[in-house]
Amino acid sequence: MQRVYFDNNATTPVLPEVFEAMRPYFGEHFGNASSIHHHGQETRAAVERARESVADLLGCRASEVVFTSGGTESDNLAIFGLAQPGDHVITSTIEHHAVLNGSKHLEEKGCELTYVPVDGRGLVDPDGVKRALRSNTKLVTIMMANNETGVVQPVEEIGKVAAEADVNFHTDAVQAAGKIPIDVNQVGCDLLTISGHKLHAPQGVGALYVRKGTRLEPMLYGGRHERSRRAGTENVPGIVGLGKAAELASAGFRRGDNANMAAMRDRLERELLSIESTGVNGLAVSSHPSGAWVGHPPRVPNTTNIYFDGIEGEALVIALDLKGLAVSTGAACSSGAIEPSHVLVAMGLRSERARASIRFSLGKQNSVEEVEFAIGLVPETVARLRELSPVWAKGAVSR
Ligand SMILES: Cc1ncc(COP(=O)(O)O)c(C=O)c1O
């Protein structure tokens, strides 16, 4: 059976070039990067080359890159490394759980949190961040691109708001890195998170950009690795893989690969929107109480999040998987019940529509033929599920 993978926001396959770059570091180059002999020097040099490549992707200095075990650790290091009990922290309602649950834990530790809302497009208002500032605000943490909708936040404006107030700004760029160009100085952030496995490097490696002069309390105590910002023997093969993936991503931007990706996503989106009672979350007209807004928000080129009224998203994911297409919902299963995505709910979607939503996320390995495969498969699958749907049959769904 043909299998097509359109769930690249969950994880991406390691690219062959990345795997080849990593291979020697599982075998002949096995040294501990802290050892002073030949074997250690060899791996140390590889780690430092990878640091340069990541710095090049982010527009920062190599010394400002801290390697970690992934996005979750980088987010946690940024948040817990800065905020102390009594501090105030501003975040948003649409963050990934690595930030949201970290923020909840900060509250338990005695920090004050403000969760700024989003509008119907899933955008944070920089003025909302400004209004939330207090005299004890220590940190603003707002993501760069949302993992469910792909909507890109106005991080440059938020960076300015934070800088004017002399407050540290962290942005979770896990879903932005490799998809849109990033320049930490343009963003004006002090901390920025990336994760290897979202940009075709392996799972279990990531990085945190830490602007020079930003004082971070480490989370792990041990050796003086990563300039005492992250103790623990470096994951050399993973770091080499992240470095190679960063290099490939930078080369891809120079070639304009993201325009091809956007063209494939747009073709898929256009065809799926011709199905009755569908719409793109973030672009669809919404009756969010936060008021009027105009214009489409910017999005990363690989993601679209579409609702198919009258069906359960989970049922569609399973039905498509049985036919060879892997996609996902943003829904979470808690205590046996399927909870609608907190992101879509925060955007003002009613819960049935949020539960009827599916995320399609493309990757560098996907082809135009695979897009055509999905275009052939989704409409008939949606139609079949709607035939079985009591709400659809009763006409209870607005059409
Ligand atoms: C926006 C965002 N932040 C953080 C993470 C966590 O990254 P990791 O899986 O590397 O821990 C993810 C992963 O889905 C994500 O999408």
The ligand as an ORCA input file, in Angstrom:
! r2SCAN-3c Opt
* xyz 0 1
  C       5.688     24.463     19.099
  C       6.362     23.307     19.766
  N       7.121     23.522     20.849
  C       7.749     22.528     21.479
  C       7.651     21.225     21.053
  C       8.356     20.141     21.792
  O       9.527     19.728     21.095
  P      10.191     18.308     21.381
  O       9.290     17.275     20.786
  O      11.522     18.380     20.691
  O      10.334     18.172     22.847
  C       6.857     20.945     19.938
  C       6.659     19.555     19.486
  O       5.606     19.199     18.975
  C       6.194     22.011     19.277
  O       5.426     21.800     18.191
*
